């Protein structure tokens, strides 16, 4: 974990549940409409940026329609993007500038806001798309509609 993330950890932990160190930097677990997801907070010192992200499995059988949805979401959201990572998971992520002399209170606020937006994209946009297109297990669909 980088020095900047070490300095931010206690501040972020006041706002996000269960913040703990991870291989990437920090992680928090969020339980929302979509389901329980792990939000990763990684710091790239060389690029002076922080990435807030979560990776979820792609909808089985979604195909090209899902990729078109991902592209359309990227146009709708300015601060969060959707892609496919090297493992084939759907990566919902947001990058923030994080200079070594960054103001910690503002950076903490931005990280927390982006973490909430990442989860919100899953809970609102992705879940609605999945429901509209008939994807998800019976248990998932029950959770999504009853939430």
ABEGO torsion letter per residue (X at the ends): XBAAAAAAAAAAAAABBGBBBBAAGBBBBBBBAAEBBBBBBBBBAAAGBBBBBBBBBBBBGAEAAAAAAAAAAAAABAABBBBBBAAGBBBBBBBBBBBAABBAAAAAAAAAAAAAAAAAAAAAAAAAAAAAAGBEBAAAAAAAAAX
